[in-house]
């Protein structure tokens, strides 16, 4: 019974949480795409400087969609470059 009341209390408090409504000045799809493309670089820089890899507040779904597409593209590019590098070593007989 204690667990049930604790979970109910947490859910009740979580239901009170709000985010600001998206406005025209907030970053949208294209900004999310750019942020997703440079997310890996921003992650390394954030270890040494106060840099965030994700804009908040943002335009909501479209920012998230752009970020996911950009991040996925940067990961694919990294994988393709690594495969090309490894493939070059393999074909040269090293």
C-alpha positions in Angstrom: 0.0 0.0 0.0 2.9 2.3 0.7 4.4 1.8 -2.7 1.1 2.5 -4.4 0.6 5.7 -2.5 4.2 6.7 -3.2 3.8 6.0 -7.0 0.5 7.9 -6.9 2.2 10.9 -5.3 5.0 10.9 -7.8 2.5 10.7 -10.7 0.5 13.5 -9.2 3.5 15.8 -8.9 4.7 14.8 -12.4 1.3 15.9 -13.8 2.0 19.4 -12.5 5.2 19.8 -14.5 4.9 22.1 -17.4 7.1 23.3 -20.2 6.9 26.7 -21.9 4.8 26.8 -25.0 6.7 27.0 -28.3 6.9 30.4 -29.8 8.2 31.7 -33.1 11.6 32.7 -31.6 12.4 29.2 -30.3 14.6 26.9 -32.4 12.7 24.8 -34.9 13.4 22.0 -37.4 16.5 23.5 -39.1 18.1 24.5 -35.9 17.5 21.0 -34.5 19.0 19.5 -37.6 22.1 21.6 -37.2 22.4 20.9 -33.5 22.0 17.1 -34.2 24.8 17.3 -36.8 27.3 18.9 -34.4 26.0 17.0 -31.3 29.1 14.7 -31.0 31.5 17.7 -31.2 29.4 19.7 -28.7 29.4 16.7 -26.4 33.2 16.7 -26.3 33.4 20.5 -26.0 30.8 20.4 -23.1 33.4 18.5 -21.0 35.6 21.7 -21.0 33.2 24.6 -21.6 29.6 25.4 -20.7 28.1 24.2 -23.9 24.7 22.4 -24.2 24.1 19.9 -27.0 20.3 20.3 -27.0 18.4 23.6 -27.1 15.8 24.2 -24.4 13.2 25.6 -24.7 12.8 24.6 -28.3 10.0 24.4 -31.0 8.8 21.0 -29.7 8.2 18.0 -32.1 9.9 19.6 -35.2 13.0 20.5 -33.3 13.2 17.0 -31.9 12.7 15.5 -35.4 15.4 17.7 -36.8 17.8 16.8 -34.0 17.1 13.1 -34.4 17.7 13.2 -38.2 20.9 15.3 -37.8 22.3 13.1 -35.0 21.5 10.0 -37.0 23.2 11.5 -40.1 26.3 12.4 -38.1 26.5 8.8 -36.7 26.1 7.3 -40.2 28.8 9.7 -41.5 31.1 8.6 -38.7 30.5 4.9 -39.4 31.0 5.3 -43.2 34.3 7.2 -42.6 35.5 4.5 -40.2 34.5 1.7 -42.7 36.3 3.5 -45.5 39.4 3.8 -43.3 39.3 0.2 -42.2 38.5 -1.0 -45.7 41.6 0.8 -47.0 43.8 -1.0 -44.5 42.3 -4.4 -45.4 42.6 -4.0 -49.2 46.2 -2.8 -48.9 47.2 -5.9 -46.9 48.2 -4.1 -43.7 
